[in-house]
Amino acid sequence: MSIDLPFHRSWLEDDEINEVVDTLKSGWMTTGPKTQQFEEAFRDYIGCKHAIALNSCTAGLNISLALQDFEPGDEIITTPMTFPATANVIVLNNFKPVFSDIEKGTLNINPNGIEEKLTSRTRAIMPVHYAGHPCEMDSIEAIAEKRELIIFEDAAHALETKYKGRKIGNMGHTTSFSFYANKNITTGEGGMITVNDDALAEKIRVFRLHGLSRDAWKRYGNNGYAHWKLEMPGFKYNMADINAALGIHQIKKVDRFLKIRREYAQKYDEAFKNIDEIETLEIKDYAESAYHIYVIALRLNKLNISRDEFLNALQSSGIGVAVHFIALHLQPYYAKTFNLKPEDFPVATDYSNRILTLPLYPKMTQSELDRVINTVVELINRHKKAT
């Protein structure tokens, strides 16, 4: 099986390549001036007070929890329809992930289900802006305010996302973004955490580099040697200049990339809108989506093929596909550890069996987009149930 139309291709040009070469020639590849430059550009794009570069979005989520004074066993409410990192950091900090089912149409956490999950041990809510569509933040913020809970936003999919005109990155206690290879902009590996609290931002900067009071750039700079102090046990979560060299130029192209993805998503929508066997995701009136991925849900009751067979057929035709996601309550670790059953989260279970993700990225050509559409439509027509 040969994939000649991959699920994703990053768009890197000469300016990114030249910046990386300049970094290599400079002799400074770890956290330094280019990381600071990327942080400043990202801060300006989001409109937040502080943007702190990390080696992953997961690092941002973990820092968000590790710096709290929660007790072991305290509960964090989140969605089951997410990548494992979201819940893994909760477990690894000795807290308990409490899943709340998702809403139809957007696959985001359903605010109406959060309140019934609240207990005396609930300390925070971790919403995930699925596929780049914002969660219904007014309701989540109202619940958090009423119960004095903290909101940690997982914005791995949501770089360009807005909720009622408000940019994601300014609403939660912290917001964590991803620049992994298949994200809307990439640094190869990398992430960013945004905050508007000065004291918290300083703690994060210390925590991301072992808990040292001064980072390596300052220690070995031109202003004289300065001894570091260990202020707290921290992690090795800093972004390196060699990664930030990509981000400096990728962030300049974010609007151009979004425009193309939006156009492609609209063409997918138009192509599939009259096909009863396909459910496309909804864009709410309050949302400006980042269009990070394009997800369809097959109406399997109208087809004589399973979702996985459909995936295999697409891949056999040379088209790369993915699944975002098989919900966490269906994954062996979470099902066994927390005694979770498929019927506990019926909406997430249903979509987990029906969804698949089609290629959506600016590097795609119009002819490649047409090929994906035509192949999907052909498969649907071939596998319709007889009426």
C-alpha positions, 0 to 999 in steps of 0.5 A, spaced: 500 500 500 503 506 497 500 513 500 502 518 494 497 523 497 499 524 504 495 526 510 499 532 511 505 535 509 508 541 512 509 548 508 516 550 509 519 555 505 526 558 504 525 563 509 525 557 515 530 553 512 535 559 512 533 561 519 535 554 521 541 554 517 543 561 521 541 558 527 546 552 526 552 557 524 550 562 530 553 556 535 547 557 539 541 552 538 538 551 545 533 556 548 536 563 546 534 570 542 530 566 537 526 563 542 524 570 545 523 572 538 518 567 537 515 568 543 514 575 542 511 574 535 506 569 538 504 573 544 502 579 539 498 574 535 494 571 540 493 578 544 495 575 551 500 578 556 505 572 556 507 567 551 512 562 553 515 557 548 515 549 550 517 543 547 510 541 546 503 542 548 503 536 553 508 540 557 504 546 557 498 542 560 503 538 565 506 545 567 498 548 568 497 542 573 504 541 576 504 548 579 497 548 582 496 546 590 491 540 588 491 534 593 492 527 590 486 524 588 483 531 586 478 531 580 479 535 573 473 534 568 475 533 561 472 530 554 474 523 552 474 525 545 481 527 545 488 525 544 491 521 550 496 527 552 490 531 555 488 526 560 495 523 561 497 529 564 492 529 569 493 522 571 501 523 572 500 529 577 496 524 581 489 527 580 483 523 577 480 525 570 473 525 570 470 525 563 464 528 561 460 526 554 461 531 548 455 534 544 453 532 537 455 536 531 462 539 534 464 533 538 466 538 544 465 537 551 458 538 552 457 544 558 450 541 560 453 535 562 459 538 566 455 540 572 453 533 574 460 531 574 462 536 579 464 533 586 467 536 592 474 534 589 473 537 583 478 543 582 478 544 574 475 543 567 480 542 561 476 543 555 479 541 548 477 545 542 476 539 538 478 540 530 479 548 531 472 549 533 471 553 540 468 550 546 462 553 549 466 557 553 460 562 556 457 556 560 464 553 562 466 559 565 459 560 568 460 553 572 467 555 573 466 561 577 460 558 581 464 553 583 471 557 584 474 552 579 480 553 574 480 552 567 486 550 563 485 550 555 487 545 551 488 549 544 492 544 540 487 544 534 486 552 536 491 556 534 486 561 530 480 559 533 475 565 536 469 564 541 464 570 540 470 574 537 475 573 543 481 569 541 483 563 544 489 564 548 486 569 553 480 565 557 483 560 561 488 560 567 492 557 562 492 555 554 496 550 551 498 550 543 501 545 539 506 546 533 507 538 532 509 536 525 502 536 523 499 542 526 497 549 523 504 552 523 510 547 525 516 548 529 517 540 528 516 539 535 514 544 540 508 548 544 506 554 547 503 556 553 499 563 554 497 566 560 495 573 563 498 573 570 505 576 571 507 571 577 504 565 574 508 567 567 514 567 571 513 561 575 512 557 568 519 560 565 522 557 571 519 551 571 520 549 564 528 549 565 529 544 571 526 550 576 533 554 575 532 561 576 536 563 570 536 560 563 542 558 559 542 564 555 542 569 561 547 565 564 552 565 559 551 571 555 555 578 555 553 581 561 558 577 566 557 570 569 551 569 574 550 563 578 543 560 578 539 558 583 534 552 584 527 555 586 523 549 585 524 542 582 522 543 574 522 539 568 526 540 561 520 543 557 524 549 554 523 550 546 530 550 543 532 556 538 533 551 532 525 549 533 523 557 534 527 558 527 521 555 524 516 558 528 519 565 527 516 565 520 511 560 520 507 565 525 507 570 519 504 565 514 498 563 519 493 567 516 495 565 509 495 558 511 488 559 514 485 562 508 487 556 504 484 551 509 478 554 510 476 554 502 478 547 502 473 545 508 468 549 505 469 545 498 469 539 502 462 541 505 459 543 499 461 536 496 458 532 501 452 536 503 447 532 499 450 525 501 445 522 506 451 517 508 456 522 511 455 527 517 459 533 516 461 537 523 457 543 525 460 550 525 456 554 531 454 561 530 459 563 536 465 560 532 471 562 528 474 555 527 481 554 526 479 548 521 485 544 523 482 538 521 476 535 517 472 530 520 466 526 517 462 521 520 459 515 516 452 514 517 453 506 518 446 504 518 446 507 511 452 503 508 454 496 508 461 497 510 465 499 516 469 505 518 475 501 518 474 498 512 472 505 509 479 507 512 482 501 508 479 503 502 482 510 502 489 508 504 489 503 498 487 508 493 493 512 496 490 517 500 492 518 507 487 518 513 487 518 520 482 518 526 481 523 531 479 520 536 477 513 539 475 516 545 479 515 551 474 511 555 474 506 550 482 505 551 484 499 555 488 503 560 482 508 562 477 503 561 480 498 566 483 503 571 477 507 572 471 502 570 469 506 564 464 503 559 462 505 552 455 506 555 457 511 560 459 516 554 454 514 548 455 520 544 463 519 544 462 512 543 457 513 537 462 518 534 468 513 535 465 508 531 464 513 525 469 518 524 475 519 520 479 525 518 481 527 511 487 531 508 486 538 510 492 542 509 495 548 505 500 544 501 494 540 498 493 542 491 486 543 488 487 537 484 489 533 490 482 536 494 478 533 488 481 527 488 479 526 495 472 528 494 471 524 488 474 517 492 470 518 498 464 519 493 465 513 489 466 509 495 459 512 498 456 510 492 459 503 491 457 501 499 450 504 499 445 499 502 440 497 497 433 501 499 
